Amino acid sequence: MAMLSDAVHDVAVANAVLGGSLKHQEHRRLLVTPFLRFARSMGALSPLIAEIGEWAVHGYAAHCMSQGMSAGNLANIFSAIRVVFGAHGKDIRKTCSNQQLGLPRRVRKGSRRAQTPAEIEALIERAGKIDRGLALMISLARYLGLRRNEALMAGRDLQMWRDAVAAGAKTIELMRGAKNARPREVELLPGKREETLQAIDAALEYCSERDFELISGREKTLKSAVNRLKGILRRAGMTGALSFHSLRYTFALDSAVGMLDSGIDPYTTLVRLSASLGHGPSRTGMILNYYCQPIRHRFEGYLKIEKAEAHRRQPAKPLPRAAARRQAKLRHATLSGHPMGRTAPPARQDTGACMTAPSPATTHHGNHASSLR
């Protein structure tokens, strides 16, 4: 047991070196720990992870496939195992590749679909009877393409978004709740500015007196809010193909159709849509297969883009990654008027009053945000 505990500890140490969000590090640890248990049962566990035989990785692959795991889950598991081995100085990418392990090829086609206007209207009505905050989150995700956690944490950015939309801006800035806190600009849906503004106004009015929370958990923490949200999503029937993520499909499809109808060429449409959804310019193929499958015929002739164009890289940033991210958080906190993660709160001073510190609930809520990025 001690050897297994030491191995799990080594994985945690490797995670700290490898970096990534706290949630990503935890996920990597949860993926690798069952492999370590399997290696112990096979007598292959060693005090040093780098000394575990590669045959144990092949044996674990056969074991996982016999359990009927999906191709996507298998790919994630063995990608994490290869990364952890590499962090301990042992490169197993050639001997334990997906092909060498005999893993099935993952087909990256979205299992969800866009919802029709009638379905969304019925969904909002059904959600409103369960929790008003959920109904407002659905409207925000439908018009802004938000992920579940982004919509859940949107309260502190609503005023910033409202000011931008009312001023005629074509995009809104998003960072809170995003994966790895990657900042992005979301393009507003063509011809839906008024509907978007109404959705933001309704959400802002609702949460402004609730500590800017659309969904509140029992313990008044972000983790408890996420747990409660999962429960009410099941009650609202938002599971499977019509889960909360399907609202991003609706947003993506409406955005793509709007850009194509306005004369924007198909490839530029995919690049801009990819940026709005939080992906890079090299993910156009995924955007097409996932989100734009129903209108795939409108992209015929643009599916094979020259590699130099499809995989163009962003210019090198003058600041190190950590410093650039902290700078982005500080800027977002200043614009929104609320603390961002573990960064210092922006200086806000009301007219005729002294500057006040953020409430404990606000600070606690913000500090937990990094666990969802």
C-alpha positions as CSV (number, residue, x, y, z in Angstrom):
1,M,0.0,0.0,0.0
2,A,2.9,2.3,0.8
3,M,4.4,1.8,-2.6
4,L,1.0,2.8,-4.3
5,S,0.7,5.8,-2.1
6,D,4.2,6.9,-3.0
7,A,3.4,6.4,-6.7
8,V,0.2,8.5,-6.5
9,H,2.2,11.2,-4.7
10,D,4.8,11.1,-7.5
11,V,2.0,11.7,-10.0
12,A,0.8,14.7,-8.0
13,V,4.4,16.1,-8.0
14,A,4.6,15.5,-11.7
15,N,1.3,17.3,-12.2
16,A,2.7,20.4,-10.4
17,V,5.6,20.4,-12.8
18,L,3.5,19.8,-15.9
19,G,1.2,22.6,-14.9
20,G,-2.3,23.2,-16.3
21,S,-5.4,24.2,-14.3
22,L,-6.1,22.6,-11.0
23,K,-9.1,20.7,-12.5
24,H,-6.9,19.4,-15.3
25,Q,-4.2,18.2,-12.9
26,E,-6.8,16.4,-10.8
27,H,-8.3,14.8,-13.9
28,R,-4.9,13.6,-14.9
29,R,-4.3,12.1,-11.5
30,L,-7.7,10.3,-11.5
31,L,-6.8,8.8,-14.9
32,V,-3.4,7.5,-14.0
33,T,-4.2,6.2,-10.5
34,P,-6.2,3.1,-11.7
35,F,-3.3,2.2,-13.9
36,L,-1.0,2.2,-10.9
37,R,-3.5,-0.1,-9.0
38,F,-3.5,-2.4,-12.0
39,A,0.3,-2.4,-12.1
40,R,0.4,-3.3,-8.4
41,S,-2.0,-6.2,-9.0
42,M,0.2,-7.5,-11.8
43,G,3.4,-7.2,-9.6
44,A,4.8,-4.5,-11.9
45,L,4.6,-1.5,-9.5
46,S,7.9,0.0,-8.7
47,P,9.1,2.7,-6.3
48,L,9.9,4.8,-9.3
49,I,7.2,5.3,-12.0
50,A,9.9,5.3,-14.7
51,E,10.8,1.7,-13.7
52,I,7.3,0.3,-14.4
53,G,7.5,-2.0,-17.4
54,E,5.9,-0.9,-20.7
55,W,4.3,-4.3,-20.8
56,A,2.1,-3.2,-17.9
57,V,0.8,-0.3,-20.1
58,H,-0.1,-2.8,-22.9
59,G,-1.7,-5.1,-20.3
60,Y,-3.8,-2.2,-18.9
61,A,-4.9,-1.2,-22.4
62,A,-6.2,-4.7,-23.0
63,H,-7.9,-4.6,-19.6
64,C,-9.6,-1.3,-20.3
65,M,-10.8,-2.4,-23.7
66,S,-12.3,-5.5,-22.2
67,Q,-14.3,-3.3,-19.9
68,G,-16.0,-1.7,-23.0
69,M,-14.5,1.8,-22.5
70,S,-15.2,4.3,-25.2
71,A,-12.5,5.3,-27.7
72,G,-12.4,8.9,-26.3
73,N,-12.0,7.7,-22.7
74,L,-9.2,5.3,-23.7
75,A,-7.4,8.1,-25.6
76,N,-7.6,10.4,-22.6
77,I,-6.3,7.7,-20.2
78,F,-3.3,6.7,-22.1
79,S,-2.4,10.2,-23.1
80,A,-2.2,11.0,-19.4
81,I,-0.1,7.9,-18.7
82,R,2.4,8.8,-21.5
83,V,2.6,12.4,-20.1
84,V,3.3,11.2,-16.6
85,F,5.9,8.8,-17.7
86,G,7.5,11.6,-19.7
87,A,7.6,13.8,-16.7
88,H,9.6,11.1,-14.9
89,G,12.1,10.9,-17.7
90,K,10.8,7.9,-19.6
91,D,9.5,8.4,-23.1
92,I,7.0,5.7,-24.1
93,R,5.3,7.5,-26.9
94,K,6.7,5.2,-29.6
95,T,6.3,1.9,-27.8
96,C,2.9,2.8,-26.2
97,S,1.2,4.9,-28.8
98,N,-2.5,4.4,-29.4
99,Q,-1.7,2.3,-32.5
100,Q,0.9,0.1,-30.7
101,L,-1.7,-0.4,-27.9
102,G,-4.4,-1.3,-30.4
103,L,-6.8,1.3,-29.2
104,P,-9.8,2.1,-31.4
105,R,-9.6,5.3,-33.3
106,R,-11.7,8.1,-31.8
107,V,-14.2,9.6,-34.2
108,R,-14.6,13.3,-33.4
109,K,-18.2,13.9,-34.3
110,G,-20.5,15.7,-31.9
111,S,-23.0,13.4,-30.2
112,R,-25.1,16.5,-29.4
113,R,-27.2,18.6,-31.7
114,A,-28.5,22.1,-31.9
115,Q,-32.0,22.7,-30.4
116,T,-34.8,24.2,-32.4
117,P,-36.4,27.5,-31.3
118,A,-39.5,25.6,-30.2
119,E,-37.4,23.2,-28.1
120,I,-35.5,26.0,-26.5
121,E,-38.7,27.9,-25.7
122,A,-40.2,24.8,-24.0
123,L,-36.9,24.2,-22.2
124,I,-36.8,27.7,-20.8
125,E,-40.4,27.4,-19.6
126,R,-39.7,24.0,-18.0
127,A,-36.4,25.3,-16.4
128,G,-38.2,28.4,-15.0
129,K,-40.5,26.2,-13.0
130,I,-37.5,24.5,-11.4
131,D,-35.1,27.4,-10.9
132,R,-35.3,30.9,-12.5
133,G,-31.5,31.1,-12.5
134,L,-31.3,28.0,-14.8
135,A,-33.7,29.6,-17.2
136,L,-31.6,32.7,-17.4
137,M,-28.4,30.6,-17.9
138,I,-30.0,28.8,-20.8
139,S,-30.8,32.2,-22.5
140,L,-27.2,33.4,-22.0
141,A,-25.7,30.2,-23.4
142,R,-28.1,30.2,-26.3
143,Y,-27.1,33.8,-27.4
144,L,-23.4,33.8,-26.3
145,G,-22.3,30.1,-26.8
146,L,-21.3,29.7,-23.2
147,R,-20.1,26.5,-21.6
148,R,-21.9,25.4,-18.4
149,N,-19.4,26.8,-16.0
150,E,-19.0,30.0,-18.0
151,A,-22.8,30.6,-17.8
152,L,-22.8,29.7,-14.1
153,M,-20.0,32.2,-13.3
154,A,-21.3,34.9,-15.7
155,G,-22.9,37.1,-13.0
156,R,-19.9,39.3,-12.3
157,D,-19.4,40.0,-16.0
158,L,-23.0,40.8,-17.0
159,Q,-22.7,44.6,-16.4
160,M,-19.5,44.6,-18.5
161,W,-21.2,42.7,-21.3
162,R,-24.3,44.9,-21.1
163,D,-22.3,48.1,-21.5
164,A,-20.4,46.6,-24.5
165,V,-23.6,45.4,-26.3
166,A,-25.5,48.6,-25.6
167,A,-22.5,50.6,-26.9
168,G,-22.7,48.8,-30.2
169,A,-19.7,46.4,-29.8
170,K,-19.7,43.3,-32.0
171,T,-18.0,41.2,-29.4
172,I,-18.0,40.6,-25.6
173,E,-14.9,39.6,-23.5
174,L,-15.1,36.3,-21.7
175,M,-12.6,34.8,-19.3
176,R,-14.3,33.9,-16.0
177,G,-15.1,30.1,-16.0
178,A,-13.3,29.4,-19.3
179,K,-11.0,26.4,-19.7
180,N,-7.6,27.3,-18.2
181,A,-9.0,30.9,-17.9
182,R,-8.2,31.5,-21.5
183,P,-9.6,34.9,-22.5
184,R,-11.6,35.1,-25.7
185,E,-13.9,37.4,-27.5
186,V,-17.4,36.1,-28.4
187,E,-18.9,37.5,-31.6
188,L,-22.6,38.4,-31.1
189,L,-25.1,36.5,-33.2
190,P,-25.9,38.4,-36.5
191,G,-29.3,40.1,-36.1
192,K,-29.7,39.0,-32.5
193,R,-28.4,42.1,-30.7
194,E,-31.7,43.0,-29.0
195,E,-32.4,39.4,-27.9
196,T,-28.9,39.2,-26.5
197,L,-29.3,42.4,-24.6
198,Q,-32.6,41.3,-23.2
199,A,-31.1,38.0,-22.0
200,I,-28.2,39.9,-20.3
201,D,-30.5,42.4,-18.7
202,A,-32.8,39.8,-17.3
203,A,-29.9,37.8,-15.8
204,L,-28.3,41.0,-14.4
205,E,-31.6,42.1,-12.7
206,Y,-32.0,38.6,-11.2
207,C,-28.5,38.1,-9.8
208,S,-27.6,41.7,-8.8
209,E,-29.3,41.1,-5.4
210,R,-28.0,37.5,-5.1
211,D,-24.2,38.2,-4.8
212,F,-24.1,38.0,-8.6
213,E,-24.9,34.3,-8.5
214,L,-27.4,32.7,-10.9
215,I,-27.3,29.4,-9.1
216,S,-26.4,29.2,-5.4
217,G,-25.3,26.1,-3.6
218,R,-26.1,25.0,-0.1
219,E,-22.6,25.9,1.2
220,K,-22.4,29.2,-0.7
221,T,-19.3,28.0,-2.6
222,L,-18.7,27.5,-6.3
223,K,-18.3,23.7,-5.9
224,S,-21.7,23.4,-4.1
225,A,-23.3,25.6,-6.8
226,V,-21.9,23.2,-9.5
227,N,-23.3,20.2,-7.7
228,R,-26.7,21.8,-7.3
229,L,-26.7,22.8,-11.0
230,K,-26.0,19.2,-12.1
231,G,-29.1,18.1,-10.1
232,I,-31.5,20.7,-11.6
233,L,-30.2,20.0,-15.1
234,R,-31.2,16.4,-14.7
235,R,-34.6,17.5,-13.4
236,A,-35.0,19.8,-16.5
237,G,-34.2,16.9,-18.8
238,M,-30.9,18.5,-20.1
239,T,-29.0,15.2,-20.5
240,G,-27.5,13.3,-23.4
241,A,-27.9,14.9,-26.9
242,L,-29.8,17.8,-25.4
243,S,-27.5,18.6,-22.5
244,F,-26.5,22.1,-21.6
245,H,-23.6,21.9,-24.1
246,S,-26.2,21.5,-26.9
247,L,-26.9,25.2,-26.5
248,R,-23.4,25.9,-27.9
249,Y,-24.4,23.9,-30.9
250,T,-27.4,26.1,-31.4
251,F,-25.2,29.2,-31.0
252,A,-22.6,27.9,-33.4
253,L,-25.1,26.9,-36.1
254,D,-26.9,30.2,-35.9
255,S,-23.6,32.1,-36.0
256,A,-22.3,30.1,-39.0
257,V,-25.5,30.5,-41.0
258,G,-25.5,34.3,-40.2
259,M,-21.9,34.8,-41.4
260,L,-22.4,32.7,-44.5
261,D,-25.6,34.5,-45.4
262,S,-23.8,37.8,-45.0
263,G,-21.2,36.8,-47.7
264,I,-18.3,35.8,-45.4
265,D,-16.3,33.0,-47.0
266,P,-16.7,29.5,-45.5
267,Y,-13.1,29.2,-44.2
268,T,-13.2,32.6,-42.5
269,T,-16.5,31.6,-41.0
270,L,-15.0,28.5,-39.4
271,V,-12.0,30.4,-38.1
272,R,-14.1,33.2,-36.5
273,L,-16.6,30.7,-35.1
274,S,-13.7,28.7,-33.6
275,A,-12.4,31.8,-31.9
276,S,-15.9,32.6,-30.5
277,L,-16.2,29.1,-29.0
278,G,-12.7,29.3,-27.4
279,H,-10.7,27.3,-29.9
280,G,-7.8,28.2,-32.2
281,P,-7.6,28.7,-36.0
282,S,-6.3,25.1,-36.4
283,R,-9.5,23.6,-35.1
284,T,-11.6,24.4,-38.1
285,G,-12.0,20.7,-39.0
286,M,-13.3,20.0,-35.5
287,I,-15.7,23.0,-35.6
288,L,-17.1,21.7,-38.9
289,N,-17.5,18.1,-37.7
290,Y,-18.9,19.0,-34.3
291,Y,-21.0,22.1,-34.7
292,C,-21.7,22.7,-38.4
293,Q,-22.5,19.1,-39.4
294,P,-26.1,20.0,-40.4
295,I,-24.8,22.6,-42.9
296,R,-21.7,20.8,-44.0
297,H,-22.8,21.1,-47.7
298,R,-22.2,24.8,-47.5
299,F,-18.5,24.2,-46.9
300,E,-17.9,22.0,-49.8
301,G,-14.6,22.9,-51.6
302,Y,-13.3,24.6,-48.4
303,L,-12.7,21.4,-46.4
304,K,-9.0,21.0,-47.5
305,I,-7.3,24.2,-46.5
306,E,-3.6,24.6,-47.1
307,K,-1.7,23.6,-44.0
308,A,0.2,26.9,-43.8
309,E,-3.1,28.7,-43.6
310,A,-5.0,26.3,-41.4
311,H,-2.3,25.9,-38.8
312,R,-1.0,29.4,-38.7
313,R,0.4,30.2,-35.3
314,Q,-0.1,33.2,-33.1
315,P,2.9,35.5,-32.9
316,A,5.1,35.0,-29.9
317,K,3.9,37.0,-26.9
318,P,6.3,39.4,-25.2
319,L,5.4,38.1,-21.7
320,P,5.8,34.6,-20.3
321,R,2.6,32.6,-20.2
322,A,2.0,32.9,-16.5
323,A,2.6,36.7,-16.5
324,A,0.5,37.2,-19.6
325,R,-2.4,35.2,-18.0
326,R,-2.1,37.2,-14.7
327,Q,-2.1,40.4,-16.7
328,A,-5.3,39.3,-18.6
329,K,-7.0,38.4,-15.3
330,L,-6.2,41.8,-13.8
331,R,-7.5,43.5,-16.9
332,H,-10.7,41.5,-16.9
333,A,-11.2,42.2,-13.2
334,T,-10.8,45.9,-13.8
335,L,-13.3,45.9,-16.7
336,S,-15.9,43.8,-14.8
337,G,-15.4,45.5,-11.5
338,H,-15.0,42.1,-9.6
339,P,-12.0,40.1,-8.5
340,M,-10.7,37.4,-11.0
341,G,-9.4,34.2,-9.4
342,R,-6.6,34.9,-7.0
343,T,-5.6,38.2,-8.4
344,A,-6.0,41.4,-6.3
345,P,-9.4,43.0,-6.6
346,P,-9.6,46.1,-8.8
347,A,-9.8,49.5,-7.1
348,R,-13.4,50.7,-7.1
349,Q,-14.6,53.8,-5.3
350,D,-18.2,54.9,-5.2
351,T,-19.0,58.6,-5.3
352,G,-18.9,60.2,-1.8
353,A,-17.9,56.9,-0.2
354,C,-14.6,55.2,0.8
355,M,-13.4,52.2,-1.2
356,T,-14.6,49.0,0.4
357,A,-13.1,45.6,0.4
358,P,-15.0,42.8,-1.3
359,S,-17.2,40.7,0.8
360,P,-16.0,37.4,2.2
361,A,-18.5,35.6,0.0
362,T,-17.3,37.3,-3.1
363,T,-13.6,36.6,-2.4
364,H,-14.3,33.0,-1.5
365,H,-16.3,32.5,-4.6
366,G,-13.6,34.1,-6.8
367,N,-10.8,32.0,-5.2
368,H,-12.7,28.8,-6.1
369,A,-13.0,29.8,-9.7
370,S,-9.6,28.5,-10.7
371,S,-10.7,24.9,-10.0
372,L,-13.1,25.1,-12.9
373,R,-10.6,26.6,-15.5
